[in-house]
């Protein structure tokens, strides 16, 4: 499987980990702003963006953590600043808790890396049989996110760019797999992986900055409070007029 990633600039490495249903395009402005002074790595998860989208991959949290780990090892990165968003929170933290000596700074955007039952109904619907079918056939999840996840309307060009990698039924395998991997049910295979990450978060010695869009319908202030409890020394910046696509 081929993983696509953006590799720009020189200096201290910054690894930007996206979520669902976005791709490295989500970080386009940060990439432009920081690549003049830093070495930027922004991967697309397997099944997302411009990476391969095999129809028979595992597509669970452990799979994505392993892929990120292999990429960072391949590039021989050290002293990393890790930026995480959405599912990138669990994936990035899944890497960080086992590589404490490599991750020196962490920037947390609207995300989670712990189990929490506060899952919006609209997300639960997309996990069901009907919602899942509509997500695969009509790109329902990514289309809905293009106006539900941002506090301002995306431009026509921005919306097209967010949706471009997910044009076909096969292209949307990663989107639907991320939804199915949310460990809501008892006995879900990803729950032990997520619980392990959560248990090790307090052991992180990285400097932590939390940047939070306060109008996020999914990762609400409740999730911000949970992060603050885990990292009480973290610097926190709230953006009152930003949604999930902060």
ABEGO torsion letter per residue (X at the ends): XBBBBBBBEBEBBBBBBBBOABBAAAAAAAAAAAAAABBBBBBBBBGBEABBBBAABAGBAAAAAAAAAAAAAAAGBBGBBBBBBEAAAAAAAAAAAABAAABABBBBBBBBABBBABBBAAAAAAABAAAAAAAAAAGAAAAAAAAAABABBBBAAAAAAAAAAAABAAAAAAAAAAAAABBABBGBAAAAAAAAAAAAAAABABBBBBBBBAABAABBAAAAAAAAAABAABBBBBBAABBABX
